[in-house]
Amino acid sequence: MKKTIGLAILLLFTASAAFAGTATSNMSVTATVVADCVVNSVGAMAFGANLGIPFTITGTNATASAAINYTCTNSGVAPTIRLGQGLNPAATSTDATPLRRMKDAGTDFISYALYKDLAHSLPWANTTATGVAGTANGVAQIVTAYGVATAANVPAGAYTDTVVVSVDF
């Protein structure tokens, strides 16, 4: 037992002799979060795979919608989602009043318009004033674009266009 107590005392003096003092300082830890947005996904707007006589001859417009999923940092700024004119705009098309068109492999077009609402009364264009106000809270958001393809007596074929989706913040 005396050997155990003596060994414990020896270890205690050895341990305290290894640390004669302590010096301290502070470490600065920082992070900078910037306002940022990302378009997570954009759904396809498909007006239909079998548009026939009602569309081409009797004048029935086709409708469709597409979801736009985006996320912005919790930045305190209000993002605006804009939709471009597409790859085939009519000659008098502008960002404020886009005249979008789908094109076939030849020279034929189908005109269409994009809207902010299901009633097709609020055009969605490519300016801050004509875009859709978004939310910046760090959570994925979904807005829906509604489309109307204008009935046209066009040849059979596949008609396509590409619209750039932009989020300003």
ABEGO torsion letter per residue (X at the ends): XAAAAAAAAAAAAAAAAABABBBBBBBBBBBBBBBBBBBABBBBBBAEAABBAAAAAAGBBBBBBBBBBBBBBBAGBBBBBBBBAEAABBAABBAABBBBBBBBABABBBBBBBBABAAGABBBBABAAABBBBBBAGBBBBBBBBBBBBBBBBBBEBBBBBBBBBBBX
